[in-house]
Each structure stands twice: as structure tokens, then as C-alpha cells.
Amino acid sequence: MAEIKPLQALRYNPAAVGPLDRVLAPPYDVIDEPQRQALLERSPYNVVAIDLPRAAPDPYAAAAELFARWQREGVIVRESEPALYAHEQHYTGPDGRPRTRRGFFCAVRLADYGPGSIRPHERTHPGPREDRLRLMRATRANLSPIFSLYSDPQRLAWSALAPATSTQPLTEVRDEEGTDHRLWRISDADAIAAVRAALADRELLIADGHHRYETALAYAREIDRAGGSGDAHHHVLMCLVALEDPGLTVFPTHRLVARPDEHSSARLQALLAESFESEEITEAELAARIASAQEGGSWSGGERFSCGLLTADPSPPRWITLRDEALLETALPARSDAYRHLDTGVLEALILREALGIGEGAISHLEGFGYARTIAEARQALSEGRFALAFIMRPTPVRQIQAIAAAGEHMPPKSTFFFPKLLTGLLFNPLF
């Protein structure tokens, strides 16, 4: 069961930093160094200074000192009482359609992964966990939120928060992707009680932020072992969105592969000839098929694996479909039916690993392997010679994600692209 509570947040003081669009940032793991520098040029108070520190010799200690100084100087201020924060994102997705996604920020009590509690859906790697843990030790705060999902068919939680959204937002800002973020502070005891009741028997599915959640768990255990007092470190900052929210969308992340060696190329061609149906299509048709899958958005199981295939040569795109699912019994033994019909899982098992010899290490370290968010981005990577093959994936329906998580299984990294991202810097959750 999900145990949530209002948080006594820290947040930027507009009187000290000016317009908030200068100090907010995307999640740390999508920011490259040029973008980080551009954000700092926008404002010395930009959140990347503490969330993505670079100062030598100890960037984590420097981030902690800066975070503390900002609090002393009133750059960041602490709210006078705990509250929930209703959140709306008005956005246009990669498919060109405008939508609104609604959720709320709160503190969630940490618990081990498991049924009826918190469920992950993707594999994680140790490098990002260690980085985030060192930063959390230094700053003693959740600097960026975890994005999680819960089931609420009757929309009881949002109904309790919705009246507040007819008032002037506490924060209103547009990000670089054109998404409008609006935030309302809600301290009304009855509204908070209604939200907590709506979530009381629900489990949470982490959509984005697995590394940060596992970091928070590790940090809480460290504090407990050291005899730490208080309860703040047993909670983590989350933004919760209902699975039934009409603005919740999942887009695909496409797979890029460097030019395979002669033997791997031969294995791939043999596999495609023997086990897949293949048809030539235009790039417009490829885009239409991905868009159609996006529009469908549901999952009932049983659909065969399909994806698009682009190559660096002038050949037209191909659409490949698995002929015989009996192959999956060998390639994905002891997996649930939901996982055996997961496009990214089938691609990883049959094509990336068996045919091309790309193991988990190469995938996690992006060795001869990469990702693209759009077909245009994939095509550009091919034309620049950085990659030779692009597998254009269909989006993974939310219900399939839920079914795989319920089976206790983890999807390959970047099997989902929840859009839009949450901004870092709207709220901070102090752990002291």
C-alpha cells in the first residue's frame, strides 16, 4: 500500500532569483555538458549547479555548500507548513497532439520493491546509483522528483485537488520544449485526507527515476544504521499521476546499432530471412505505423513483435514481424506472457544479443549501441555515420508495463519514454 504525506518543501524564492524558467532544468540524466553550461549561463542559481555538480576537487561537497548557502541567503526558502502540490503539464507530444497531464507532488514512505508496495519496471545500473547517493549524502535532500503511477479509475485523488487549480498557480513556467508547468500548493486538511485515502490501498509503479528511488532506500538504511533520528529520511519526493489520466502518454525510444562485423551481420540476415516477415515501406508509412500504435495505446496480449528497420545505406525502411513465437520459448524462458510480447524485450533477446552479440554491458555503457527519441533523430545518426542500423520501436502500452511489473520482471533500459519530463527545481524535499 502507498503511504503518502504532505511535504514541507524547499523552493526557489522568485524575489531572489527572478523568473523561474532561468533556474529550473530537465532531469540530470538527459543533460549533456553543453546544455549544462547553457543553463548556468542563464542563471548562476540554476539547479544544475547542485543537481549536476562539477566543481573540483569534490563536486558533492561543493553542491552541499552551495545548497546550504542558497538557503541562508533566501535564494531557496522553506514552506511554513506541509502541503501537497497539484501539478499540471500542458504539452504537445512528439506525435504533434496537445494534451494535459495532471498529478501531484508529495512525500512517499520508502519501502522495498514488492506486491502492494512500490514496483519498478526497468533494470538499473550501479554507476548512476552511486552518483546520486553521494549527492544525497552531501545535500541531505531530494533535489529532483521521482515520477510514479497509481490506479485511480474514479479519479478520487485528483477530484480532491482539482478545486484548488481554479485559483492562481503558485508557479507557472514554460520549459524549452514548450511545456507549460503549473503548480498549486494545497494545505487543506480535508483535501489531503481525501488524497491519502484514495491512495491508501494502491501500489505505485515507478515510471521514471528508478536510480533515485534505489538511492533513497540506500540512504535511509545508512542513516538508520548510523542511529539517525527523525523520519524525514524514510520518505522520498514523488510526483504521482493516475494510470487513467487522459494526458498520460508513453512514447517509444528507438535503438541504434553500430556497424556489425561480418559474422554478426550474417547472423542477423539469416535470422531475418528465417524467422521474420519483411516488407518495404516508405518513411511516411513507418511514421504512420508508429503513430497508429501510439493512438491504440491499449494492450490485451498476444500481438506479435514488430518494428521498423532503417539502414545507413539508401535502402527504404523495412517493417519486420516475427513469424513464429515458438522462438520466444528458447530466447525468453520463464518469462511472463506480457514480457514475451514486449517489443524491446524481444528485440534485445533475439536480435541484439543472439544475432548481433550485443550484451547487457555494451547496452548499459552505450558501446556500439545508442538511443533515439524520434525517427528523424535516428535517421540523422545513420546519415552521420555514427550508427549503421536503427530499430524503430512501437510505444509500450501502460497496461503492459503494469503487467510486467506485476510479474516481478524488469524491462530493458529505456523501454519507455514518458513525456513530458518533470522539471528539476520546482520543489526540493529536505531530509533533515
N, C-alpha and C positions, 0 to 999 in steps of 0.2 A: 504494500500500500504506500502511496505517496504522502509523505508528511511535509507540508509546506508551511511557511510562516512569512509574515511581512518582514522587510529588512530595513534597518536604519542605515540607509545608503550614504555614501560619499558621492558628491557630484561636482562638476565644474561650476564655478561662480561666473556667470556671464559678465558681471560688472568688472571682473578682474581679467578675463581672457578675451572679451569681445565676442563676435559671432561664433557660435559653437561649431559651425562647419569647418572652422580653421583648426580645431583641436581634436576632432573625432577622426577615426580611422577605420578601415576594414579590419577583419581579423588578422592577427600577426602572421598566420601561415599562408596568406595569399599576397603578402607584401614583399617585393624584391627590393634590393638596395637602392636603385634609382628612385623608386616610389617612396621609400622611407625618407630619403634626403629631401624630396619634394614636399613631403608632409611637414618636415621640420622647418623648411623654408617658409611654409605657410604660417607657422607659429612656433615659437620656442616652447610653448606649452602643449604642443601636440602629444597625444597619448603614446605615440610610438617611442618617445623619449624614455618612458618607463616600461612599456609593454614589449618593446623590441630594442633593449639597450645594447650599446656598442662600446661604451667608454672603457678604456684600459686603466689599470690592469684588471679590475674586477667589475664587469658591467652590471652584475646583480647588486653589488653593494652601492654602486653609483645610482642605480634605479631606486633603491630603497632610500638613499639620502635625498634624492630629488623629490620623490613622492612625499616624504616627511616635510621637506621644505615647502612644497606647494600647500600642504595643509596648514603649516604655521603661518604662511603669508596670505591665507584666504583665497588662494587660487582654486583649491578644492575645499568644499565645506561639507560638514556632516549634517544630515537632516535632524530635526529636533525630536522626531518620533518615528517609529517603524511604519511602513506603508507597503502596499502593493502598487505596482505601476502598470497601468494599461498601456498597450503599445499597438500602434497601427503602422503598417508599411504600405503605402500606395506606390505601386511599381508597374513597370512594363517588362514582361519576361523576355527571354531570348527568342520566344516564338512571336513577339510583337503584340501580345494581348495585354491590356491593362487589367490589373487585379488589386485587391486589398487583402492583406493578411493581418489577422488580429491575434494578439496573445497578451501575456502579462509577465512582468518580472517579479521574482520572489526569491526567497531563500528556501532551498530544499535540503532536508536532512540526508546526509550521506548514508548509503547502505551498500553492501556488497551486491554485485550483479546477481539477479535471480528472478524466478517467477514471482509475480505480485509486487515486485520492487522496482528496480532500475534495470533496464535491458540495453545492451549495446547492439549495434548491427554491423560494425566494421572492425577488421583487425587493426591493431595499433602497433607501433614500433617504439623501442626504448629511447632513441635519441630525443624526440620531442618531449617525452615524459620527463626526462632528466632536466632538460632546459626549463620547462615550466615549473618543476619542483624547486629548482634553485631560485627562480624568481619569486615563487610564493613564499619560500623561507625568508627571503630578504625583505619583501614588501609587506608580508602578512596581510594579504588581501587577494580577493578575486578581481583581477583587472579587466577581464572580459567574460561575457556570459556564455553558458552552455545552452544550446538550443535543443529542447526536448518536446516530445509529443505525448498526448494523452487522449483517451477516448472520452467523448462527452457528446453523445448523439443529440441530447436535448439542449446543448449549449448553455447549461446551467451556470457554469463559471463565468462565461462572457456576459450572460444576461445580468449578473450581479454587478459587473464592472461597467457595462455599457452606458448607464445614465451619466457617469462622470465624463464620458467622451463628448457630450454635447456642450461642455464648457471649454474655455480657452486652454489649450495644451500648456503644460509646464515647459515642454521643449518641442520645437518644431524645426526640423533641419532637412535639407536635401543633400544627398550624397553625390559622388561623382558619376554614378550610374543612373542618376535621375530619380532615385527612390526617395519619396518623402517619408520621413520618420516622425511620428508624433507620440508624445509621452504624457500621461496624466498620472498624478500622484493621488492615491486613494487610501485614506486612513480611517474611513468609516468602519466602525466595528461590525455592523451588520453585514456590509458587503464583504468584508474579509472573512467573516464566519461562513457566509454562503459559499464563497470560493473554496475554502478549506473543506467544507462538507462535500462539495461536488468532486473533489479530488481524493477524498479520504480512502476510497476502496479501489483507486486506479493505480496501475503501474505506469511508469514513464519509459519511453523509448528515446534514447539519445539519437538525435538526428545529426548534430554537428557539435564536436567538442569532446570526443572520447578521451583524447590525451589529457585534456584539462580535468575531466571528471576523475580519471585514474590518479592524476596528480593530487587532486584534493583529498582523495581517500588516503594516499600515501602520507600526505602532510598531516592529516588528522591523527593517523596512527603514530607518527613521530611525536606529535605534541602530547598525546596520551602516554606514550612510553616515558617521556621526559617529566611526567607528572604535572602537565599544564592544567590550568584551571579554566573555568568558563565553558561555554557551549558554542560560541561562535564558530570555532574551527570544525565543528561537526556539520556545518551547512555549507552550501555552495550556491553561487549566483546562477540562476537559470531564467530563461525566457521560455514559457510554456505555451504551446499552440495546440488546439484541438485537432485531432485527425480529421474531423468532419468540417473543419473550417474551409469555406469555399475558396479562400485565397491561398491555401497550401498547395504548392506545386513542387514536383521533383523533375529536374531536367537531367539528361544524360551527360556523362563525361566520357569522351571518346579516347581510344587507346592508340598510341603511336609507337611504331617499332622501327629501329634502325635496320639497315640493310642486312638481312640474314646471310650467313655463309652458305656455301654451295650445298652442303648436306642438309642444313635446316630448310633451305628453300625447296629442295627436292621433297623433303618430308611434308612440307606444307602443301605443295602442289598435289602430291599423292593423296593426302587426306581430303583436300577439297574435291578432287576428282571422284574419290571412292565414297565419300560419306556425306557430301553436300550437294544440294541443288544450287545452281548458279545461273543468274540471268543478268544481262547487261541492262543498265538503266541510265537515264540522264541524271545529272546532278540535281536538277529541279525535282525529278521523281524521288530521288534519295531524300531530299529535304522534306518532301510531302509525306513520305512514309514515316519519317521520324516525328513529324508534326501530328500525323494521324494517330500514332501510338501515344503521343502526349495528350491528345484530345480524349482518347479512350480512358486512360487513367485508372481503369479497374483491373482486377486480376481474379481469375477463378481457377487458375491452374491448367496445365495440360498443353499450353501453347508451345510449339517447337521453337528452338533457338533460331534467331535470325539476326543478321546485322548487315551493314553496308561495308564494302571494302574499296578503299582508294589506294592507288599506287602512284609512285613518283613519276612513272612514265606517262605518256599521253593517253593510255587506255581509259575507256569510260568506266564509271563506277560499276561495281557488281553488287548484287544483293544475294547473299548466301543463306541457305536454310538447311539445317540438319535433317538428313533423310531418316535415319534410324536411331531412335532414342535408346536402343539397347546398348549403344556405346557408353552411355552415361553410367550404366551399372558398373562398368570397369573403371571409368575415369573418375566417378564421384561415388565411391562405395559408402554405404552407411549415411548418406546424406538424405535430408528430407525431400519430399516431392517439391516443396517450394524452392529449395536451393537448386535442385536438378533442372528447374525451369528458370533459373536466374541467368540472364544473358551474360553478365560479367563473370559469373562462376563457370559457366560452360566454356566461354572463350578462354578463360585462364587455364582450365584443366585440359581441354582438347587441343587448342591452337597454340597458346603462348608456351605452356610447359611441355606438352608431348611433342608437338611438331617443331616449334621454334627453339625449345630448350631454354626458355626464359624462366628462371626460378624466382622464388619469393625474394631472395636477396637482391637480385637485379631490379625487381619491381620496386622494392622499398627504397633502394638507393638510386633509382632512375638511371640505371646503367643500360644504355641501348633501348630505353623504354621511356615513354612520356605520356602526357595527357593533353587533351584539347577540349575546350568548353563548347566550341561551335564547329560546324563543318568548314566554315571559312578559315578558322584558325588552323584546323587540321590540314587543309589544302595548302595554306601558306607554309607550314612546317615542311611539307613534302616538296614544294617548289623551291625552298631554300636549301634543300639537300640535307637537312638535319635528320630527317627520317625517310624511310622508304615505303612503309605501309601504314595505313590508318584504318582502324576498325571503328566504324560509325555505329554507335550503340543506341538502342531504344531506351527510353527512360524506364526506371524501375518503379512500378506502382507502389504506393504507400502500403497497401494491404499485403503485398508480397513481402515488403520489408518487415512488416509486423509479424507475418507468419514465420519468416526465417528467424527472427529474434526469439519468437515464442518456442522454436525448436532448439534454442540454445546455440545457434550457429552464427558465425561471423562472416559477413560478406567481404569480398576483396576490397582493398582500399579504393576510395573514390567510385564506389558503385552508385552513389547518389550525389546529386548536385542540387541541394535545397537552395532555392533562390527566392528572394534576395537574402544576402548575408545580414547578420546583425552587426551593428556598429559597435566598435570598442570605444568606451569613454562616456557613453550615455549615463552609466551608473557604475560605481565600484562597491564591492561588498567587503567591508573591513572584517578581519578575523581576529580582532583584539578588542 
